[in-house]
């Protein structure tokens, strides 16, 4: 990974319970500010984020992107068990690792998250007061469609009972070809679900050895019990929330409701013409990246 054409180096950090987190570090001459980028649901670090990380790196920021616990190249006993509260705790340990890097100014570190990663980052920052800024792109805030709840909960408990009888945990694709899933997560059953299915299918077709288009059924119990909105009024840092104009996965009205719950310094940016999955990439993304960098510079300079 020392070849000059590769803008990052592979690093690992360890959580307090000994789980090894696999990450890519995009370093710059320092000490300089840093951005810790958290991915969306069941995604791996090679998906989407490298393109954005390179822009931030070129603009003078250290950047780290990582595979969450149980996903990709990171450790964890239960493969593809997505546990957002555990991920929020792990993020504090990733922060500690980043703050200790020679190239990083430990007083200028921001959390950046997309979709589920946005609310993982906000839950982390609700308790861990070290980050100076939080950027939330298209935060995914609700997970269970009411009409699916009873059948989904029964399936979750059957899986738990089965495991206690010695059977392997049950896993399934996060989105089927109809864009649906067990609990109705992520715009399931509509255009957003199809978009999410296509993203997962594309990742599979590329042949990334570390991406697995499966999640454990117990993921859905973790999500059903997750209440990220309840942490938002605990935030005490500068927050930028980015709302895609045409988000079919996380309703813009719900994102604005979340913004209203935040009582600290906050800004809203509407990504015109953008949907959930392309909010930070492709045509028109340059303006968002400029807005983000200006927000970070103002915040780090004490003007945010």
N, C-alpha and C positions, 0 to 999 in steps of 0.2 A: 504493500500500500504506500510505498515511498515514491512511486512513479509520479512525475510532475503533472501528468494529465489527470490525475485523480485529486480532486480538491479537498478530500477529507482523509482522516485516518481512523481506523477501527479502534475503538476503546471499549472498556467495560467498567462498570461501577457495581457496587454491591449494596444491597439493602440491609437493614438491620437484622433481618432474619437469614441473611446469607444468600439470598437469591441474586444471581448475576444478571445484570441488565446489559444487553448488547447495544452499542450506539456508534454513530458516526459523528466525529468531531470535525467541523469546518473551522479551523483556527485562523486567526489573523494576528498581525503584530500587536503586541499589547504592552501594558495592560489596556484592554479594550472592553466595551460592554459585551454582554452575551445574551443570547435568546435560546431558551429551551423549548423545543417544538414537540407537541404531543399530537399523535395521529388520531384518526377516526376509528370507528368500530371494527375491530379485528384486522386492521391494516398493519402492514409491515413498513419499515423505514424506507424501503426502496420505492414506495408508491407515492408519487406526487410531490412529497416534501423536498427531495433533493433539489429540484428546480428552484424552489423558493429559497432554500438555504443558501444556494450559491449566490443569489442576488444579495441577500443580507451580508454574506461574507465579503462580497465585492464592495459593499458600502461601509465596511469597517467593523462588522460585528462578528464575534465568535458565535457559532451556532452548533447546537447538538440536537440530533434527531435519534430516536431510540425505538426499539421494539419493547412494547409493554410486557410485563410479567406474563408468562405462559404463551406468548405469541412470538413467532419468528425465531430469531436466534437467541432470544433471552431465555433464562432458566425459569423454573416453576414446575411443580409436580404435575399439575393438571393441564394438559395441552389445550390451548384455546378455551380456557375458562376465563371469560372477560368479567372482571370484578372492579367496577369503577372506584369504589371507595378504597380498595387496596391499592389501585393504581395511583390515587391521590396521595396516599401515604408514601408509596414508592417514589413519587415525584419529589418529595422533600429530600430523600436520600440522593437522588440524581442531582438536585440543586446543590447539596453539600459537595458532591464530587466536582461539579462545574466551578463552584466558588473557589476551590482549591487549585485550579489550573493556573499555571504561570501567565498564560496569555490573557487571563480574565481579570477585569476590575470587579471585585466581589461586591462593590457597592452599586453596580449597575447591571443587574440581571433581571430579565423579563421572562415571564411565562407566556407562551403562544400556543393556543390549542384550536383544533378544528373539529367541529361536530362533537362527538363524544369526548374528544380530547380537550375541547373548550371547557366543558363542565368538570372534567377531571382537574384541569388547571385551576378553575375557580374554587373548587372544594379544597384543593391543596392550599391556595392562598388565603382561604378563610381562616385557617389555623396557623399556617406558616407565614409569619409577617415579614420575612426577609426579602421576597421579591419586591421590586420597585414599581413594576408595571405588569398588566395583564391584558393580552389581546385575545379576544374570544371571537372566532369566526364561526358563523352559523351554528351556535350552540344547540345541541340536541337535548331537549329538556323533558320529554315525555316518552314513555316506552310501551305502555300496554293499552291497546284499544279495548274499550269496555266490553264490546260484544265478544271478544276473544278471551276474556279473563278467566272465566270458570273452567273452560276446557284446557286452557294453557296451564292453570295452576294444578289441575288434576294430573296432567302429563308430567309436570315437574315433580310432584310428590311420588308418582309411580316410579319415576327414575330413581329417586332417593331410596325408596323401599327396595327396588331391584338391586341397587348397589349394596345395601345392607345384607342382602342375600348372597353376596359374592359375585355379582355380575359386573361387567365393565360399564362405566358411565356411557350414556347414550349421547351421541352428537348428531348434528344435522347441519345442512347448509344454512347460513344466515338469511339468504333470500333464495326462493325457488324461481323457476323460469317465469312464473307469473308475477314475480316481484312481491311475494307474500312470505310471511314467516309466522311462527307459533304465537307470538304476542302482538303482532301488528306494529313492530318496531320500524322506525325510519321510513314513514310514508308507505308502509306495506299495503299491497292491494291497489295501489294507484301509480301515477307516473313516477313518483319518487322511488317507490319500490323497484320499478323496472330499471331506473337509473342505477340504483345500488346493485341490482343483480348484474347489470352490464359491466359495472366496475369490477365486481368480483370475478366475473367470467373473463374479463380482459387480463386481470392479474394471473388467473390460472393459465390462460393461453400463452402468456409470455414465458411461463415455465420457471418462475422464481421458486427456487428449491425451498425457500423458507416461508413461503405463503401457503396457508392451508385454508381452503374454503369450507371450513367447518367450525362450529362452536359447540361447546358442551351445553346440553339442555339446562344445566344448573346456572349457566350464564343468565338465563331468563329470570331465575329467582333473584339473582343479584340485582338485575335491572328493575324488577318489580318492586324491590324494597328501597331503591335508590331515589332520593328526593333532593336533587341538586338545587332547586329553587329556594329551599329552606336555608341554604348557606349564603345566599347572595347578599343579604343585609349585614353579614359579618365581614365583608370585604372592607379593607382600609387602605387600598392602594389606588393608583390611577388605572382606569379600565377603559379600553376601547372595544366596543362590540361592533362587529361587521355583519350586516344583515343582507343576504342576497335578495334582490328584488323578486326573483321567481323561484323561491325555495319551496320545493314540493316534498321535502323530507322533514324539515323542521319549520312549521308555519311561522312566517314573519311576525304575525300578531303575537304569538307566544314568545318570540324572541324580544319583542318590545315590552311585553309584560315583565319579562325577566329584567330588562334594563331598568324598568321603573322600580324594581325592588332594590336596586343598588343605590346606596346612600352616599357613597364616597365620590370622589371626582370621576366623572365618566363622560365618554363621548360616543356618539353613534355615527356610523358610516354606512350608507346604503349603497350596495354594489349594484349599480344599474345594469340591467340586462343579464345578470348572473344568476345561476342556479346553485344549489348546495354544493355539488361536487366540483364545479369549475370556478368557484368563487375567487380563488387565488392564482389561477393559471389561465393561460390563453389570452385572446384579445381583450384589452381593457384592464388587465391585471396590473399594469404598470402604475396606474393611478392609485390603486389600493396599496401597493408596496410603498409608494411615495408617502401616502397618508400615514401608513404604519411607522415608517422611519422618522417622519417629522414628529409624530406623537411620542415615540421613544426618546428622541433627542430632547424635546421639550421637557419630558418627564425627568430624564436623567439630569438635565440642567437645572431642575427645580422650578420649572415654569409650567408643569403639567397640572 
